[in-house]
Amino acid sequence: MILITGQGVISALGVNVNENWAHLQQEKSAIKKGIQSFSSPYLVGQIELSNEELKQLAQVDGDYSRTALLGMIAARESFASHEIHPEIRTGFISGTSVGGMDLTEGEYKNYLTENETDRLETYKQHSSGIAAYQIAQLLGATDFINTISTACSSAANAIMLGARLIENNQLDRVIVGATDALSLFTISGFRSLMIYDSEWCAPFDERRKGLNLGEGAGFIVLESEKSQKITQSKVLGLLSGWCNASDAFHQTASSPDGQGAVLSMQGALKRANLKPEQIDYVNAHGTATPNNDLSESHALKQIFKEIPPFSSTKAYTGHTLAASGGIEAVFSLLAIEHQCLLPNLNFQNPIEETGLMPVQKLVYEQNIKHVLSNSFGFGGNNSSIIISKY
């Protein structure tokens, strides 16, 4: 068994698991207009703390990208009840799409306007791998360090790699997840694809126009049974299934029939030795883009004879790119802990072609044993994980 013994999250909803859960219960989006960090009032799920304030929260000093700082906060929370142990091989795997772009974006602008070159060292923070190394060093989890960058499926793929390393006796314990910060370059990129909504995103709604971006980080701790016997860590759940599949349909679009998503969900169910009807809740990828939500809806209809309760939580946080699968893994654990279904905010009318109706209100007193969480990235990189009650 792959045991989950830690969780940590920071998002626009709050700076830790408790704050995120409290905000989820309010059924209100944290996506806002008029963010000061950008010159135009984009709708974004921004954490309303400066980098200096994040440093204080992370208890670090020095030059770090916002991506690294967010990751430090969430990863440290996930590992808070653990200690480095000589008999436990502990690794760290983090995903990211943006890396240190928030820093280099500002430095490049300074260079163009002022020909300022005194801070060239800052460009070293740009690399996607730097944040993972810095976070691992902070935690002391240095037996294995790796970075995954497969766009929006990065966190799910980091979780899978960690599970495989434990399963194959390469590591005993792994902190896995992802982190991404907002940058103007990223927002401009999605706007150029014409999939950034000027209003609040509406996943799985007929009127959906596109996503709102967000920032944050989400990490969980995976342990082998051998490791948990030594650490005596509290078990929060099981990682019972996982699968990555590629449909290679398009550079940025999902296949219209949802073939890649079908393959990843089928593979995760097979590994977990579960039948589709045993899934109690689906935390959908649900980006609110016309292509993704229709494709994912078709995939759900191919997997399930009767569609289980499902929702996208991205209308709460914004689409946090690489971090989304890590944040949503924590949300899946919360759904199991509190035996509830999380709502799909801003929904009004079902997609005409499929007619699927997501969960629209927070519903308690459910029997949640198995949660399927989807994360689909550019290039047809589709990942599904299953988190189960312990």
C-alpha positions in Angstrom: 0.0 0.0 0.0 1.0 3.6 -0.7 0.1 5.5 2.5 -0.6 9.3 2.5 0.7 10.7 5.8 0.9 14.5 5.2 -0.7 17.3 3.3 0.0 20.9 2.8 -1.6 23.6 0.6 -1.5 27.3 -0.1 -3.8 29.0 -2.6 -6.0 32.0 -3.0 -8.3 30.4 -0.4 -5.7 30.4 2.4 -2.1 29.7 3.4 -2.7 26.3 4.9 -5.0 23.3 4.9 -7.3 24.7 7.6 -7.8 28.0 5.9 -8.5 26.3 2.6 -11.1 24.0 4.2 -12.7 27.0 5.9 -13.0 28.9 2.7 -14.3 25.8 0.7 -17.1 25.6 3.2 -18.1 29.2 2.4 -18.8 28.2 -1.2 -17.3 31.5 -2.5 -14.6 31.9 -5.1 -11.3 33.5 -4.1 -10.8 34.8 -7.7 -10.8 38.6 -7.8 -10.4 41.5 -10.2 -8.1 44.5 -9.9 -5.0 42.7 -8.6 -2.2 45.2 -8.0 0.6 43.1 -9.3 -0.5 43.5 -12.9 -1.2 46.6 -14.9 -4.7 45.4 -16.0 -7.5 44.1 -13.9 -7.4 40.4 -14.8 -9.5 37.9 -12.9 -7.0 35.8 -11.0 -6.7 33.6 -7.9 -3.9 35.5 -6.3 -2.5 34.9 -2.8 -2.6 38.4 -1.3 0.8 38.3 0.3 4.0 39.9 -1.0 7.2 37.9 -1.6 8.6 39.4 1.6 5.5 38.2 3.6 5.8 34.8 2.0 9.5 34.6 3.1 8.4 35.3 6.7 5.7 32.6 6.4 8.3 30.1 4.9 10.9 31.2 7.5 13.6 31.8 5.0 15.8 34.7 3.9 17.5 35.4 0.6 16.6 35.4 -3.1 13.8 33.0 -4.0 11.2 33.0 -6.7 7.6 33.3 -5.7 7.1 29.7 -7.1 9.8 28.4 -4.7 8.3 30.3 -1.7 4.8 29.0 -2.3 6.2 25.5 -2.6 8.2 25.9 0.6 5.1 26.9 2.6 2.9 24.0 1.3 5.7 21.4 1.4 6.8 22.3 4.9 3.2 22.0 6.1 2.8 18.6 4.6 6.1 17.4 6.2 5.5 19.2 9.6 4.8 16.0 11.6 7.7 14.1 10.0 11.4 14.0 10.7 14.4 12.9 8.7 15.3 9.4 9.8 18.5 7.5 9.0 16.6 4.3 8.2 14.1 6.1 5.9 15.1 7.1 2.3 13.2 10.3 1.8 12.8 12.0 -1.6 11.2 15.2 -3.0 9.5 15.5 -6.3 7.9 18.8 -7.4 6.2 20.0 -10.5 6.1 23.4 -12.0 5.2 25.2 -15.3 6.3 28.7 -14.6 9.4 28.2 -12.5 11.0 31.5 -11.5 9.4 33.5 -14.3 8.0 36.0 -11.8 11.5 37.2 -11.0 13.0 37.0 -14.5 10.0 38.8 -16.0 10.7 41.8 -13.7 14.4 41.7 -14.3 14.1 41.6 -18.0 11.8 44.6 -17.9 14.4 46.4 -15.9 17.0 45.5 -18.4 15.0 46.8 -21.3 14.1 50.1 -19.6 17.2 50.9 -17.6 19.9 48.6 -19.1 20.3 47.3 -15.5 22.6 44.3 -15.3 23.5 44.3 -11.6 21.1 41.5 -10.7 22.0 38.9 -13.3 22.2 36.4 -10.5 18.4 36.6 -10.3 18.1 34.8 -13.7 19.4 31.7 -12.0 16.1 31.4 -10.2 14.3 31.0 -13.6 15.0 27.3 -14.1 12.1 25.0 -13.2 14.5 22.7 -11.3 15.8 25.3 -8.9 12.6 25.5 -6.8 12.6 21.8 -6.2 16.2 21.8 -5.1 15.6 24.7 -2.7 12.5 23.2 -1.2 14.2 19.8 -0.8 17.2 21.4 0.9 14.8 23.2 3.3 13.1 20.0 4.3 16.3 17.8 4.3 14.6 15.4 1.9 17.7 14.9 -0.3 17.8 11.2 -1.0 16.2 11.9 -4.4 15.2 15.2 -5.9 13.4 15.7 -9.2 11.3 18.2 -11.1 8.3 17.3 -13.3 7.1 19.8 -15.9 4.2 18.4 -18.0 2.0 21.5 -17.8 -1.2 21.1 -15.9 -0.6 17.4 -15.1 2.7 18.0 -13.4 1.6 17.5 -9.8 -0.3 14.3 -10.6 2.8 13.0 -12.5 5.0 13.9 -9.5 2.6 11.9 -7.3 2.8 9.0 -9.6 6.6 9.0 -9.8 6.8 9.1 -6.1 4.5 6.1 -5.8 6.5 4.1 -8.3 9.7 4.8 -6.5 8.2 3.5 -3.3 6.6 0.5 -5.1 9.9 -0.4 -6.6 11.8 -0.1 -3.3 13.9 2.9 -4.4 12.5 5.2 -1.7 10.6 4.8 1.6 8.9 8.2 1.8 8.4 11.0 -0.8 7.0 14.5 -0.6 5.2 15.0 -3.9 3.2 17.8 -5.5 3.8 21.0 -7.4 4.0 24.8 -7.2 3.3 27.7 -9.6 3.1 31.5 -9.2 1.3 34.0 -11.4 3.2 36.0 -14.0 2.1 38.5 -16.6 3.8 36.4 -19.3 1.7 33.3 -18.4 -1.6 35.3 -18.4 -0.7 36.9 -21.7 0.0 33.5 -23.1 -3.4 32.0 -22.2 -5.1 35.2 -23.4 -3.3 34.7 -26.8 -4.8 31.3 -27.0 -8.2 33.0 -26.5 -9.1 30.7 -23.5 -8.9 33.3 -20.7 -12.3 34.4 -19.5 -12.9 38.1 -18.7 -15.6 37.0 -16.3 -15.6 34.4 -13.5 -14.9 30.9 -15.0 -17.8 28.5 -15.1 -16.6 24.9 -15.3 -18.9 22.4 -17.2 -21.4 25.2 -18.0 -22.8 25.7 -21.4 -21.8 29.4 -21.4 -18.2 28.7 -20.3 -15.6 30.8 -22.2 -12.3 30.0 -20.6 -10.3 29.8 -17.5 -9.0 32.2 -14.8 -5.5 31.6 -13.7 -4.4 31.2 -10.1 -1.3 30.5 -8.1 -0.5 28.2 -5.2 1.1 24.9 -4.2 -0.1 21.5 -3.0 2.0 18.6 -1.6 1.2 15.3 0.0 3.6 12.8 1.7 3.6 9.2 0.5 5.0 6.5 2.7 5.6 2.8 2.4 4.2 0.6 5.1 7.7 -0.1 6.3 8.4 3.7 6.7 5.1 4.3 8.4 5.8 1.6 11.0 9.0 3.5 11.9 7.5 7.0 11.8 4.1 6.1 13.3 2.7 8.9 11.2 -1.1 9.4 11.1 -2.5 7.9 7.9 -4.8 10.4 6.0 -5.6 8.1 3.1 -4.3 5.7 0.5 -3.0 6.4 -3.0 -4.7 3.4 -4.5 -4.5 4.1 -8.2 -2.7 6.2 -10.8 -2.2 6.3 -14.6 -0.7 8.6 -17.2 -1.8 8.4 -20.8 -1.1 10.5 -23.9 -3.4 11.0 -26.8 -1.0 13.4 -28.6 -4.0 14.9 -30.3 -2.9 18.6 -30.3 -0.2 20.9 -28.8 -2.8 22.5 -26.5 -6.2 21.0 -27.0 -7.7 17.8 -25.6 -9.0 15.2 -28.0 -12.7 15.9 -28.8 -13.8 12.4 -27.8 -11.8 12.4 -24.6 -9.7 9.4 -25.6 -6.6 10.3 -23.5 -8.7 11.0 -20.4 -10.5 7.7 -20.9 -7.2 5.8 -21.0 -5.9 7.5 -17.9 -9.1 6.9 -15.9 -9.2 3.3 -17.0 -5.6 2.8 -16.0 -6.1 4.3 -12.6 -9.1 2.1 -11.9 -7.2 -1.0 -13.1 -4.3 -0.3 -10.8 -6.6 0.4 -7.8 -8.5 -2.8 -8.7 -11.8 -0.8 -8.6 -14.8 -0.9 -10.8 -16.2 2.5 -12.1 -19.2 2.2 -9.9 -17.0 2.2 -6.8 -15.9 5.8 -7.4 -17.8 8.0 -5.0 -16.6 11.4 -6.2 -14.7 12.8 -9.2 -12.6 15.9 -8.7 -12.6 16.8 -12.4 -9.9 18.8 -14.2 -12.7 21.2 -15.3 -10.8 24.2 -16.6 -13.9 25.9 -17.9 -12.5 26.1 -21.4 -14.9 25.0 -24.2 -12.6 22.2 -25.4 -11.5 20.7 -22.1 -14.9 20.5 -20.4 -16.6 18.9 -23.4 -13.8 16.4 -23.8 -13.7 15.5 -20.2 -17.5 15.2 -20.1 -17.4 12.7 -23.1 -14.7 10.8 -21.2 -16.7 10.5 -18.0 -19.7 9.2 -20.0 -17.5 6.5 -21.5 -16.1 5.4 -18.2 -19.3 5.5 -16.1 -22.7 4.0 -16.8 -24.0 6.2 -14.1 -22.0 9.4 -13.6 -20.9 9.7 -10.0 -21.0 13.1 -8.3 -18.3 15.3 -9.8 -17.1 18.9 -9.7 -14.2 21.2 -10.6 -12.8 23.2 -7.7 -10.9 25.6 -10.1 -13.7 28.1 -9.8 -12.6 28.5 -6.2 -8.8 28.9 -6.8 -8.3 29.7 -10.4 -6.4 27.2 -12.6 -3.0 26.9 -10.8 -1.4 25.1 -13.7 1.2 22.6 -12.5 0.1 23.0 -8.9 -3.6 22.1 -9.6 -3.2 18.3 -9.2 -1.4 18.8 -5.9 -3.9 21.3 -4.5 -6.8 19.0 -5.7 -5.2 16.0 -4.1 -5.5 17.8 -0.8 -9.1 18.7 -1.6 -9.8 15.1 -2.3 -8.4 14.1 1.1 -10.6 16.8 2.7 -13.6 15.3 0.9 -12.8 11.9 2.4 -12.0 13.3 5.8 -15.3 15.3 6.0 -17.3 12.9 3.9 -18.5 15.6 1.7 -18.9 16.6 -2.0 -17.3 19.9 -3.0 -19.4 22.3 -5.2 -18.8 23.4 -8.8 -19.2 27.2 -8.4 -20.8 29.4 -11.1 -22.7 26.6 -12.7 -26.0 27.4 -14.3 -26.7 25.2 -17.4 -25.3 21.8 -18.5 -23.3 21.5 -21.7 -25.8 20.8 -24.4 -23.9 17.9 -26.0 -23.6 15.9 -22.8 -26.1 17.2 -20.3 -23.9 16.4 -17.3 -24.8 18.2 -14.0 -21.9 18.7 -11.5 -22.3 19.1 -7.7 -23.6 22.6 -7.1 -23.7 22.8 -3.3 -21.4 21.5 -0.5 -23.1 18.2 0.5 -22.2 16.5 3.8 -22.9 13.0 5.2 -21.8 11.2 2.1 -20.1 7.8 2.0 -16.8 8.8 0.3 -14.4 5.9 0.1 -12.7 6.5 -3.3 -12.1 9.8 -5.1 -10.8 10.0 -8.7 -8.9 13.2 -9.4 -8.1 14.2 -13.0 -5.2 16.4 -14.3 -4.8 17.0 -18.0 -1.9 18.9 -19.5 -0.9 20.4 -22.9 0.3 18.0 -25.5 -2.4 15.4 -24.5 -0.7 14.5 -21.3 -3.5 13.0 -19.2 -3.2 11.8 -15.6 -5.6 10.4 -13.1 -5.1 9.4 -9.5 -7.4 7.7 -7.0 -7.2 8.6 -3.3 -9.0 6.1 -1.0 -10.2 6.1 2.6 -7.8 4.3 4.9 
